[in-house]
Amino acid sequence: MAAARLEALVTAIRDALVAAPVAHADETSLHVNGTLHWLPVLSTNRLTAYFPHPKRGAEALDAFGLLSQFVSVLVHDHGSACQRY
C-alpha cells in the first residue's frame, strides 16, 4: 500500500518541521465526502504538513500533533487556537 511506503518520508517531513527555526501555521476548510472538515497546516519555505480533521481549532491542532512539539518562531494569524502554542 502506498501509505505504508510513504510513512518514513512523512515522519521525516514532520520531524524537520518541528525542528525548523521558523514555521507558519494556519488552517483552512475543505470538504471530505461532502462533509466540512478543517485542514491545519504547518509549513516552511520547503516543507508542508497538513491533517484533515472534522473539528476546527484546538481539537484539530492537538490531533495534528506538531504544534505542541514546536519550540521555535511560529508565524500565525493569531487565531485563538494557535495562541496556546
C-alpha positions in Angstrom: 0.0 0.0 0.0 1.3 3.5 -0.9 0.6 4.9 2.6 2.9 2.4 4.2 5.7 3.1 1.7 5.4 6.8 2.4 5.4 6.5 6.2 9.1 7.1 6.7 9.0 10.2 4.4 6.0 11.7 6.2 7.7 11.1 9.6 10.9 12.8 8.3 9.0 15.8 7.0 7.1 16.2 10.3 10.3 15.9 12.3 12.0 18.5 10.1 9.1 20.9 10.5 9.1 20.6 14.3 12.9 21.3 14.3 12.7 24.3 11.9 13.8 27.7 13.2 10.7 29.4 11.8 7.4 27.9 10.6 4.0 29.1 9.6 0.7 27.6 11.0 -2.7 28.1 9.6 -6.0 26.2 9.0 -8.5 26.2 6.2 -11.7 24.4 5.4 -12.3 21.7 2.8 -15.0 19.1 2.1 -14.3 15.4 2.6 -17.0 13.2 1.0 -19.4 16.2 1.2 -18.7 17.0 4.8 -17.0 20.1 6.1 -13.5 19.4 7.6 -10.7 21.6 8.7 -7.1 21.4 7.5 -4.4 22.5 9.9 -1.1 23.3 8.2 2.5 23.7 9.4 4.9 24.8 6.7 8.3 26.3 5.9 9.5 27.6 2.6 10.4 24.0 1.7 8.1 21.6 3.6 4.4 21.4 4.4 2.4 19.0 6.6 -1.4 19.1 6.8 -4.0 17.0 8.5 -7.7 16.9 7.7 -9.9 16.8 10.8 -13.7 17.1 11.2 -13.3 19.7 14.0 -11.8 23.2 13.9 -9.4 24.9 16.3 -7.7 23.4 19.3 -9.1 19.8 18.9 -7.8 19.6 15.3 -4.4 21.2 16.2 -4.0 18.8 19.1 -4.8 15.8 16.8 -2.3 17.2 14.2 0.3 16.9 16.9 3.0 19.1 15.5 2.4 22.5 17.2 2.7 21.0 20.7 6.2 19.9 19.8 7.3 23.1 18.0 9.5 25.4 20.1 10.9 27.9 17.6 9.3 31.0 16.0 5.8 30.3 14.9 4.1 32.7 12.5 0.3 32.5 12.5 -2.8 34.7 12.2 -3.3 35.0 16.0 -6.4 32.8 15.9 -7.4 31.7 19.4 -6.4 28.1 18.8 -2.8 29.0 17.9 -2.4 31.3 20.9 -1.8 28.2 23.1 1.4 27.3 21.2 
